[in-house]
Amino acid sequence: MTDEDFMRLALDAAAQAKAAGEVPVGAVIVKDGEVIATGFNQPIGSHDPTHHAEIAALRAAADALGNYRLPGCTLYVTLEPCAMCAGAMMHARLARVVYGAADPKTGACGSVVNLFAEERLNHHAALAGGVLADECGTMLSSFFAERRRLARTDKT
């Protein structure tokens, strides 16, 4: 499978978040060409500010492998990771991080900061951005456009 194929699986996970009323971000973790974990945003429903798609996927992958370290794994996520998620990815020792849409407000892979390029940190995963960026960005922008539309409707 290609990066695009795995990103489509992350988009499927993002659709689960959207169906639950959460911001539609999905993540997939792959090892040796096989999906070992998925996750999607659930901070609202779980009342947990750390329940981002990436964190959910990292937890599931660590459980599946029986190890908090995930060497040789690639994480695919539909939105550029924030600083919290990037930090967790570094601690997990991921080999690679692939994201879809850039996040100009909180992106920690180059949009605002690039934690993966910080030489003083002890782990550096390979980074690839922009995979299916249009599809990933459209899912997010349509979600927020619908929220704004509903908010206007509620005011009338």
DRENRO-961246 format. One record per atom (N, C-alpha, C): atom name; x, z, y; residue in three letters. Coordinates in steps of 0.1 Angstrom, whole numbers. Atoms other than C-alpha are relative to their C-alpha. Example, Ala and Ser with C-alpha at 12.3 -4.5 7.8 and 13.67 -1.06 7.14 Angstrom:
# residues 2
   atomo      xx      zz      yy   residuo
       N       9       0     -12       ALA
      CA     123      78     -45       ALA
       C       9       0      12       ALA
       N      -9       0     -11       SER
      CA     137      71     -11       SER
       C      -8       8      11       SER
END
This chain:
# residues 156
   atomo      xx      zz      yy   residuo
       N       8       0     -12       MET
      CA       0       0       0       MET
       C       9       0      13       MET
       N      -8       1     -13       THR
      CA      11      -6      36       THR
       C      -4      11       9       THR
       N       3     -10     -10       ASP
      CA      11      16      66       ASP
       C     -15      -2       5       ASP
       N      13       3      -4       GLU
      CA     -21      -1      77       GLU
       C     -11       5     -10       GLU
       N       9      -4      10       ASP
      CA     -38       6      44       ASP
       C      -2      16       0       ASP
       N       0     -14       0       PHE
      CA     -29      43      46       PHE
       C      -7       5      13       PHE
       N       7      -3     -13       MET
      CA     -41      44      83       MET
       C     -15      -2      -1       MET
       N      14       2       2       ARG
      CA     -74      30      72       ARG
       C      -6      12      -8       ARG
       N       4     -12       6       LEU
      CA     -77      60      49       LEU
       C      -1      12      10       LEU
       N       0     -10     -11       ALA
      CA     -69      82      79       ALA
       C     -13      -2       8       ALA
       N      12       3      -8       LEU
      CA     -97      64      98       LEU
       C     -13       5      -8       LEU
       N      12      -5       8       ASP
      CA    -121      72      69       ASP
       C      -1      15       2       ASP
       N       0     -15      -2       ALA
      CA    -111     109      73       ALA
       C      -5       3      14       ALA
       N       5      -2     -14       ALA
      CA    -117     106     111       ALA
       C     -15      -2       0       ALA
       N      14       2       1       ALA
      CA    -152      93     103       ALA
       C      -7      13      -5       ALA
       N       5     -12       5       GLN
      CA    -158     125      84       GLN
       C      -1      11      12       GLN
       N       0      -9     -11       ALA
      CA    -149     145     115       ALA
       C     -11      -4      10       ALA
       N      11       5      -9       LYS
      CA    -172     124     137       LYS
       C     -14       4      -6       LYS
       N      13      -3       6       ALA
      CA    -201     129     112       ALA
       C      -3      15       1       ALA
       N       2     -15      -2       ALA
      CA    -195     167     116       ALA
       C      -1       4      14       ALA
       N       0      -3     -15       GLY
      CA    -196     165     154       GLY
       C      13       4       6       GLY
       N     -13      -4      -4       GLU
      CA    -159     170     157       GLU
       C       7     -13       6       GLU
       N      -8      11      -5       VAL
      CA    -134     148     176       VAL
       C       5      -8     -11       VAL
       N      -3       8      12       PRO
      CA    -128     119     152       PRO
       C      15      -3      -2       PRO
       N     -14       2       4       VAL
      CA     -92     124     141       VAL
       C       2       3     -15       VAL
       N      -2      -2      14       GLY
      CA     -81     120     105       GLY
       C      14      -1      -4       GLY
       N     -14       1       4       ALA
      CA     -49     124      86       ALA
       C       1      -1     -15       ALA
       N      -3       2      14       VAL
      CA     -35     115      52       VAL
       C      15       2      -2       VAL
       N     -14      -2       4       ILE
      CA      -3     126      35       ILE
       C       3      -7     -13       ILE
       N      -3       8      11       VAL
      CA      14     103      11       VAL
       C      14       4      -6       VAL
       N     -13      -3       6       LYS
      CA      42     110     -14       LYS
       C       2     -11     -11       LYS
       N      -2      10      10       ASP
      CA      57      82     -36       ASP
       C     -11     -10      -1       ASP
       N      10      10       0       GLY
      CA      30      58     -26       GLY
       C     -14       5      -4       GLY
       N      13      -6       4       GLU
      CA       2      82     -36       GLU
       C      -5      10      11       GLU
       N       6     -10      -9       VAL
      CA     -22     101     -13       VAL
       C      -1      13      -7       VAL
       N       1     -14       6       ILE
      CA     -18     138     -20       ILE
       C      -9       9       8       ILE
       N       9      -9      -8       ALA
      CA     -39     152       8       ALA
       C      -6      -8      12       ALA
       N       7       5     -12       THR
      CA     -63     144      36       THR
       C      -5      11       8       THR
       N       5     -10      -8       GLY
      CA     -76     163      65       GLY
       C      -7      -7      12       GLY
       N       6       4     -13       PHE
      CA     -98     159      96       PHE
       C      -3      11       9       PHE
       N       2     -10     -10       ASN
      CA    -105     177     128       ASN
       C     -12       9      -4       ASN
       N      11      -9       2       GLN
      CA    -126     208     124       GLN
       C       1      13       8       GLN
       N      -1     -12      -8       PRO
      CA    -118     233     152       PRO
       C     -13       6       4       PRO
       N      13      -5      -5       ILE
      CA    -154     235     164       ILE
       C      -7       7     -11       ILE
       N       8      -6      11       GLY
      CA    -171     241     131       GLY
       C       7      12      -7       GLY
       N      -7     -11       6       SER
      CA    -144     264     118       SER
       C       4      11       9       SER
       N      -3     -10     -11       HIS
      CA    -140     283     151       HIS
       C      15       3      -1       HIS
       N     -15      -2       2       ASP
      CA    -102     278     146       ASP
       C       7     -11       9       ASP
       N      -6      10      -9       PRO
      CA     -82     261     174       PRO
       C      12      -7      -7       PRO
       N     -11       7       8       THR
      CA     -55     252     148       THR
       C      -5     -10     -10       THR
       N       5       8      11       HIS
      CA     -78     233     125       HIS
       C       0     -15       4       HIS
       N      -2      14      -3       HIS
      CA     -65     199     136       HIS
       C       1      -8     -13       HIS
       N      -1       8      12       ALA
      CA     -65     170     111       ALA
       C      13       1      -7       ALA
       N     -13      -1       6       GLU
      CA     -28     172     106       GLU
       C       3      13      -7       GLU
       N      -2     -13       5       ILE
      CA     -28     209     100       ILE
       C      -8       1     -13       ILE
       N       8       0      13       ALA
      CA     -56     205      74       ALA
       C       7      -7     -11       ALA
       N      -7       8      11       ALA
      CA     -37     178      56       ALA
       C      13       7      -4       ALA
       N     -13      -7       4       LEU
      CA      -4     198      57       LEU
       C      -3      11      -9       LEU
       N       4     -11       9       ARG
      CA     -22     228      42       ARG
       C      -4      -5     -14       ARG
       N       5       5      12       ALA
      CA     -38     207      15       ALA
       C      12      -6      -8       ALA
       N     -12       5       7       ALA
      CA      -5     189       7       ALA
       C       9      11      -6       ALA
       N      -9     -12       4       ALA
      CA      15     222       5       ALA
       C      -7       6     -12       ALA
       N       7      -6      12       ASP
      CA     -12     235     -19       ASP
       C       2      -9     -12       ASP
       N      -1      10      11       ALA
      CA     -11     203     -40       ALA
       C      14       0      -6       ALA
       N     -14       1       5       LEU
      CA      27     204     -43       LEU
       C       5      14      -3       LEU
       N      -5     -13       3       GLY
      CA      30     242     -45       GLY
       C      13       4       8       GLY
       N     -11      -2      -8       ASN
      CA      55     242     -17       ASN
       C      -3      -2      15       ASN
       N       3       2     -14       TYR
      CA      53     246      21       TYR
       C       9     -10       6       TYR
       N      -9      12      -4       ARG
      CA      81     220      24       ARG
       C      -5     -12      -6       ARG
       N       6      13       5       LEU
      CA      70     184      20       LEU
       C      10     -11       2       LEU
       N     -10      11      -1       PRO
      CA     102     164      18       PRO
       C      -5     -13      -8       PRO
       N       4      13       6       GLY
      CA      97     127      10       GLY
       C     -14      -4       3       GLY
       N      14       3      -3       CYS
      CA      62     128      24       CYS
       C      -1      -7      13       CYS
       N       3       7     -12       THR
      CA      47     106      51       THR
       C     -14       5       4       THR
       N      13      -3      -5       LEU
      CA      18     118      73       LEU
       C      -5     -11       9       LEU
       N       6      10      -8       TYR
      CA      -5      92      87       TYR
       C     -12       7       8       TYR
       N      11      -6      -8       VAL
      CA     -28     103     116       VAL
       C      -5     -10      11       VAL
       N       6      10      -8       THR
      CA     -52      84     138       THR
       C       4       2      15       THR
       N      -3      -2     -14       LEU
      CA     -41     100     171       LEU
       C      14       7       0       LEU
       N     -13      -6      -2       GLU
      CA      -6     109     183       GLU
       C      -1      15       0       GLU
       N       0     -14       1       PRO
      CA       1     145     173       PRO
       C       3       8      13       PRO
       N      -3     -10     -11       CYS
      CA       1     174     198       CYS
       C      12       8      -3       CYS
       N     -12      -8       2       ALA
      CA      30     198     202       ALA
       C      -2      10     -12       ALA
       N       2      -9      11       MET
      CA      14     223     177       MET
       C       2      -7     -13       MET
       N      -1       7      13       CYS
      CA      10     197     150       CYS
       C      14      -6      -3       CYS
       N     -14       5       2       ALA
      CA      44     181     156       ALA
       C       9      11      -4       ALA
       N      -8     -12       4       GLY
      CA      60     216     153       GLY
       C      -3       3     -15       GLY
       N       3      -3      14       ALA
      CA      42     222     120       ALA
       C       5     -11      -9       ALA
       N      -6      11       8       MET
      CA      53     188     107       MET
       C      15       1      -2       MET
       N     -15      -2       1       MET
      CA      89     196     115       MET
       C       3      11     -10       MET
       N      -2     -11       9       HIS
      CA      86     229      97       HIS
       C      -3      -4     -15       HIS
       N       3       5      13       ALA
      CA      71     211      67       ALA
       C      11     -10      -5       ALA
       N     -11       9       3       ARG
      CA     102     188      67       ARG
       C      -5     -14      -5       ARG
       N       5      13       4       LEU
      CA      81     156      65       LEU
       C      12     -10       2       LEU
       N     -10      10      -2       ALA
      CA     102     125      61       ALA
       C      -4     -10      11       ALA
       N       5      10      -9       ARG
      CA      80     103      83       ARG
       C     -13       4       5       ARG
       N      13      -2      -6       VAL
      CA      51     105     107       VAL
       C      -4     -13       6       VAL
       N       6      12      -5       VAL
      CA      29      75     115       VAL
       C     -13       3       7       VAL
       N      13      -3      -7       TYR
      CA       2      76     141       TYR
       C      -6     -13       6       TYR
       N       7      12      -5       GLY
      CA     -24      52     155       GLY
       C       0      -1      15       GLY
       N       1       0     -15       ALA
      CA     -35      57     191       ALA
       C       9      10       7       ALA
       N      -8      -9      -8       ALA
      CA     -12      72     217       ALA
       C      -9      10       7       ALA
       N       8     -10      -8       ASP
      CA     -24     104     235       ASP
       C       7       3      13       ASP
       N      -7      -2     -12       PRO
      CA     -14     102     271       PRO
       C      -1      14       6       PRO
       N       2     -14      -6       LYS
      CA     -26     138     278       LYS
       C       7      11      -8       LYS
       N      -7     -10       8       THR
      CA     -11     158     249       THR
       C       9      -5     -11       THR
       N      -9       6      10       GLY
      CA      10     135     228       GLY
       C      14       5       0       GLY
       N     -14      -6       1       ALA
      CA      42     151     215       ALA
       C       9     -10      -8       ALA
       N      -9      10       7       CYS
      CA      57     119     200       CYS
       C       4     -11       9       CYS
       N      -5       9     -10       GLY
      CA      66     102     232       GLY
       C      -9      -2      12       GLY
       N       9       2     -11       SER
      CA      35     100     254       SER
       C       2      11      11       SER
       N      -2     -11     -10       VAL
      CA      40     134     272       VAL
       C      14       5      -3       VAL
       N     -14      -4       4       VAL
      CA      71     147     253       VAL
       C       2      -6     -14       VAL
       N      -3       4      13       ASN
      CA      88     137     221       ASN
       C       8      10      -7       ASN
       N      -7     -11       7       LEU
      CA      96     167     200       LEU
       C       9      -5     -12       LEU
       N      -8       6      11       PHE
      CA     109     145     172       PHE
       C      13      -5       4       PHE
       N     -13       4      -6       ALA
      CA     137     133     195       ALA
       C       8      11       5       ALA
       N      -7     -11      -6       GLU
      CA     147     167     206       GLU
       C      12       4      -9       GLU
       N     -12      -2       8       GLU
      CA     183     170     193       GLU
       C       2      15      -3       GLU
       N      -3     -14       3       ARG
      CA     183     208     195       ARG
       C      -9       6     -11       ARG
       N       8      -5      11       LEU
      CA     156     211     169       LEU
       C       6      -4     -13       LEU
       N      -8       2      12       ASN
      CA     167     212     133       ASN
       C      -5     -10     -10       ASN
       N       5      10       9       HIS
      CA     145     186     116       HIS
       C      -5     -12       8       HIS
       N       5      12      -7       HIS
      CA     138     150     127       HIS
       C      -6     -10     -10       HIS
       N       7       9       8       ALA
      CA     112     130     109       ALA
       C       1     -14       7       ALA
       N       1      14      -6       ALA
      CA     112      92     114       ALA
       C     -14      -1       5       ALA
       N      12       1      -7       LEU
      CA      84      82     137       LEU
       C      -4     -14       2       LEU
       N       5      14      -3       ALA
      CA      62      51     140       ALA
       C     -14       2       6       ALA
       N      13      -1      -7       GLY
      CA      33      47     164       GLY
       C      -6     -13       2       GLY
       N       7      12      -3       GLY
      CA       7      22     172       GLY
       C      -6      -7     -12       GLY
       N       5       7      12       VAL
      CA      -4      14     136       VAL
       C     -16       1       1       VAL
       N      14       1      -2       LEU
      CA     -40       2     139       LEU
       C      -5       7      13       LEU
       N       3      -7     -13       ALA
      CA     -40      16     175       ALA
       C     -13      -4       6       ALA
       N      12       4      -5       ASP
      CA     -69      -4     186       ASP
       C     -12       6      -7       ASP
       N      11      -5       8       GLU
      CA     -92       7     158       GLU
       C      -1      16       2       GLU
       N       0     -14      -2       CYS
      CA     -81      43     162       CYS
       C      -4       4      14       CYS
       N       4      -3     -13       GLY
      CA     -85      43     199       GLY
       C     -14      -3       3       GLY
       N      14       4      -1       THR
      CA    -119      26     197       THR
       C      -9      11      -5       THR
       N       8     -10       6       MET
      CA    -132      53     174       MET
       C       0      12      10       MET
       N       0     -11     -10       LEU
      CA    -121      80     199       LEU
       C      -8      -3      13       LEU
       N       7       3     -12       SER
      CA    -133      63     230       SER
       C     -15      -2      -1       SER
       N      15       2       2       SER
      CA    -167      54     216       SER
       C      -6      14      -3       SER
       N       5     -14       2       PHE
      CA    -171      91     205       PHE
       C      -2       7      13       PHE
       N       1      -7     -13       PHE
      CA    -164     104     240       PHE
       C     -10      -7       9       PHE
       N      10       7      -8       ALA
      CA    -185      77     256       ALA
       C     -14       4      -4       ALA
       N      13      -5       5       GLU
      CA    -214      88     234       GLU
       C      -3      14       4       GLU
       N       2     -14      -5       ARG
      CA    -209     124     243       ARG
       C      -3       0      15       ARG
       N       3       1     -14       ARG
      CA    -209     115     280       ARG
       C     -14      -5       2       ARG
       N      14       5      -1       ARG
      CA    -241      95     275       ARG
       C     -10      10      -3       ARG
       N       9     -11       4       LEU
      CA    -258     124     257       LEU
       C      -1      11      11       LEU
       N       0     -10     -10       ALA
      CA    -247     148     284       ALA
       C      -8      -4      12       ALA
       N       8       5     -11       ARG
      CA    -263     126     311       ARG
       C     -14       0      -3       ARG
       N      14       0       4       THR
      CA    -295     123     291       THR
       C      -5      14       0       THR
       N       5     -14       1       ASP
      CA    -297     161     286       ASP
       C      -3       5      14       ASP
       N       2      -4     -13       LYS
      CA    -295     165     324       LYS
       C     -13      -5       7       LYS
       N      13       6      -6       THR
      CA    -326     144     331       THR
       C     -12       5      -6       THR
END
